Amino acid sequence: MNISRKLGILVFCGVPAIIGGGIIYGIAGSYTPVAVYEILLYFAAGAIIGK
């Protein structure tokens, strides 16, 4: 996988991290669920890039 595709995947995962993190914070009202959500996205992006 070339570098431009890897960067595109990171950008594609960055948008849900920002918007989804705000939505989860709005629903839950604390940063703990947001941190869990961000870690799950980090692992998913790492799994995609690691292929």
GROMACS elastic network, one bead per residue, 0.5 to 0.9 nm:
[ bonds ]
;  ai    aj funct       b0    kb
    1     4     6  0.84522   500
    1     5     6  0.65734   500
    1     6     6  0.69974   500
    1    49     6  0.79987   500
    1    51     6  0.79713   500
    2     5     6  0.55676   500
    2     6     6  0.65325   500
    2     7     6  0.89408   500
    3     6     6  0.50519   500
    3     7     6  0.61729   500
    3     8     6  0.85466   500
    4     7     6  0.51259   500
    4     8     6  0.61124   500
    4     9     6  0.86832   500
    5     9     6  0.62818   500
    5    10     6  0.87298   500
    5    49     6  0.88366   500
    6     9     6  0.51578   500
    6    10     6  0.63654   500
    6    11     6  0.87794   500
    6    48     6  0.86037   500
    6    49     6  0.60240   500
    7    10     6  0.50352   500
    7    11     6  0.62525   500
    7    12     6  0.85241   500
    8    11     6  0.51050   500
    8    12     6  0.60361   500
    8    13     6  0.86162   500
    9    13     6  0.61796   500
    9    14     6  0.84563   500
    9    45     6  0.71180   500
    9    48     6  0.79187   500
    9    49     6  0.75145   500
   10    13     6  0.51129   500
   10    14     6  0.59592   500
   10    15     6  0.89030   500
   10    45     6  0.66665   500
   10    46     6  0.89396   500
   10    49     6  0.84557   500
   11    15     6  0.65099   500
   12    15     6  0.59132   500
   12    16     6  0.74464   500
   13    16     6  0.56871   500
   13    17     6  0.63392   500
   13    41     6  0.69300   500
   13    42     6  0.81589   500
   13    44     6  0.86004   500
   13    45     6  0.66188   500
   14    18     6  0.63510   500
   14    19     6  0.87058   500
   14    41     6  0.86637   500
   15    18     6  0.53541   500
   15    19     6  0.61577   500
   15    20     6  0.79269   500
   16    19     6  0.51757   500
   16    21     6  0.74073   500
   16    41     6  0.84222   500
   17    20     6  0.53587   500
   17    21     6  0.55281   500
   17    22     6  0.83849   500
   17    37     6  0.78982   500
   17    38     6  0.61807   500
   17    41     6  0.70694   500
   17    42     6  0.89380   500
   18    21     6  0.53015   500
   18    22     6  0.64372   500
   18    23     6  0.88793   500
   18    38     6  0.89934   500
   19    22     6  0.52599   500
   19    23     6  0.63573   500
   19    24     6  0.87308   500
   20    24     6  0.60413   500
   20    25     6  0.84302   500
   20    34     6  0.83799   500
   20    37     6  0.82366   500
   20    38     6  0.88840   500
   21    24     6  0.51605   500
   21    25     6  0.60668   500
   21    26     6  0.85184   500
   21    31     6  0.88646   500
   21    33     6  0.86216   500
   21    34     6  0.53992   500
   21    35     6  0.82444   500
   21    37     6  0.71384   500
   21    38     6  0.72493   500
   22    25     6  0.50676   500
   22    26     6  0.60835   500
   22    27     6  0.86632   500
   22    34     6  0.79483   500
   23    26     6  0.50297   500
   23    27     6  0.62661   500
   23    28     6  0.85824   500
   23    34     6  0.89307   500
   24    27     6  0.51225   500
   24    28     6  0.58711   500
   24    29     6  0.77536   500
   24    30     6  0.85567   500
   24    31     6  0.86480   500
   24    33     6  0.69684   500
   24    34     6  0.60487   500
   24    37     6  0.82170   500
   25    28     6  0.52070   500
   25    29     6  0.50002   500
   25    30     6  0.57911   500
   25    31     6  0.63591   500
   25    32     6  0.87508   500
   25    33     6  0.73682   500
   25    34     6  0.61418   500
   26    29     6  0.54919   500
   26    30     6  0.81983   500
   27    30     6  0.86563   500
   28    31     6  0.81005   500
   28    32     6  0.87780   500
   28    33     6  0.70591   500
   28    34     6  0.84961   500
   29    33     6  0.87827   500
   30    33     6  0.67763   500
   30    34     6  0.74138   500
   31    35     6  0.61295   500
   31    36     6  0.87273   500
   32    35     6  0.51579   500
   32    36     6  0.64122   500
   32    37     6  0.87136   500
   33    36     6  0.50502   500
   33    37     6  0.61259   500
   33    38     6  0.85829   500
   34    37     6  0.50277   500
   34    38     6  0.61149   500
   34    39     6  0.85984   500
   35    38     6  0.50613   500
   35    39     6  0.61361   500
   35    40     6  0.86156   500
   36    39     6  0.51625   500
   36    40     6  0.62406   500
   36    41     6  0.87027   500
   37    40     6  0.51882   500
   37    41     6  0.63046   500
   37    42     6  0.86487   500
   38    41     6  0.51022   500
   38    42     6  0.61152   500
   38    43     6  0.87181   500
   39    43     6  0.62632   500
   39    44     6  0.86117   500
   40    43     6  0.51966   500
   40    44     6  0.61904   500
   40    45     6  0.86420   500
   41    44     6  0.50012   500
   41    45     6  0.60743   500
   41    46     6  0.84264   500
   42    45     6  0.52303   500
   42    46     6  0.60754   500
   42    47     6  0.85899   500
   43    47     6  0.60591   500
   43    48     6  0.86203   500
   44    47     6  0.50981   500
   44    48     6  0.62946   500
   44    49     6  0.86539   500
   45    48     6  0.51392   500
   45    49     6  0.60960   500
   45    50     6  0.83440   500
   46    49     6  0.51239   500
   46    50     6  0.57509   500
   46    51     6  0.86873   500
   47    50     6  0.50722   500
   47    51     6  0.65786   500
   48    51     6  0.57070   500
